[in-house]
Amino acid sequence: MIINSEKKMKTATMKKKGIKSYHVDAYGISLEHLKKDLSIVPMLGALAKVFSKISLKNMKTALELEYGKGGAVLEEGYKSVKLG
């Protein structure tokens, strides 16, 4: 589970069921780089990090071809993912 939050968010139920959780401050990253809330971009970076079958390079290429920017935000999301 990937959570958009600055803080760790692990509930008792998640611990009991053995659910791994990751967190990334996608909202903060988005505001810092894009000056607006496009949290989905850093969340996609986090997804690439957690699920290694998804290539960061391919996601970055697709994002930049479609929108002309956003690669740095995607990479920041990738780098900022934390377990817990």
C-alpha positions as CSV (number, residue, x, y, z in Angstrom):
1,M,0.0,0.0,0.0
2,I,1.4,3.4,-0.9
3,I,0.1,6.3,1.1
4,N,0.3,10.0,0.3
5,S,1.5,11.3,3.6
6,E,4.5,12.9,5.3
7,K,4.2,10.5,8.2
8,K,4.2,6.8,8.6
9,M,0.7,5.3,8.7
10,K,0.7,1.8,9.9
11,T,-2.5,0.7,11.7
12,A,-2.9,-2.2,14.0
13,T,-4.9,-4.0,11.4
14,M,-2.2,-3.5,8.8
15,K,0.4,-4.9,11.2
16,K,-1.9,-7.9,12.1
17,K,-2.5,-8.8,8.5
18,G,1.2,-8.2,7.5
19,I,0.4,-5.5,5.0
20,K,3.5,-3.5,4.0
21,S,2.9,0.2,3.7
22,Y,5.0,2.9,2.1
23,H,4.6,6.6,2.4
24,V,5.6,9.6,0.3
25,D,4.7,13.3,0.6
26,A,3.3,13.5,-2.9
27,Y,1.3,16.6,-2.2
28,G,4.4,18.5,-0.8
29,I,6.6,17.4,-3.7
30,S,4.0,18.4,-6.2
31,L,3.6,21.9,-4.7
32,E,7.3,22.4,-4.4
33,H,8.0,21.5,-8.1
34,L,4.8,22.3,-10.0
35,K,3.3,25.0,-7.7
36,K,0.0,23.1,-7.7
37,D,-1.5,19.8,-6.5
38,L,-0.8,17.1,-9.0
39,S,0.0,14.5,-6.4
40,I,-0.5,11.7,-9.0
41,V,2.9,12.4,-10.6
42,P,5.1,11.7,-7.5
43,M,2.7,8.9,-6.6
44,L,3.5,7.3,-10.0
45,G,7.2,7.6,-9.1
46,A,6.5,5.9,-5.8
47,L,4.7,3.1,-7.7
48,A,7.7,2.6,-9.9
49,K,9.9,2.2,-6.8
50,V,7.6,-0.2,-4.9
51,F,6.7,-2.3,-7.9
52,S,10.0,-2.9,-9.7
53,K,8.3,-4.3,-12.8
54,I,7.4,-0.8,-13.7
55,S,10.3,1.1,-15.3
56,L,11.0,4.6,-14.0
57,K,12.7,5.4,-17.3
58,N,9.7,4.4,-19.3
59,M,7.3,6.3,-17.1
60,K,9.4,9.4,-17.3
61,T,9.7,9.2,-21.1
62,A,5.9,8.7,-21.4
63,L,5.2,11.6,-19.0
64,E,7.5,14.0,-20.8
65,L,6.3,13.0,-24.3
66,E,2.7,13.6,-23.2
67,Y,3.1,16.7,-21.1
68,G,6.6,18.0,-21.9
69,K,7.5,18.1,-18.2
70,G,7.1,16.4,-14.9
71,G,10.1,14.0,-15.1
72,A,11.8,15.6,-12.1
73,V,8.6,15.4,-10.0
74,L,8.3,11.7,-10.9
75,E,11.9,11.0,-9.9
76,E,11.5,12.9,-6.6
77,G,8.5,10.7,-5.8
78,Y,10.6,7.7,-6.6
79,K,13.5,8.8,-4.4
80,S,11.2,9.9,-1.5
81,V,9.4,6.6,-0.8
82,K,9.8,5.3,2.7
83,L,8.7,2.0,4.2
84,G,6.2,2.2,7.1
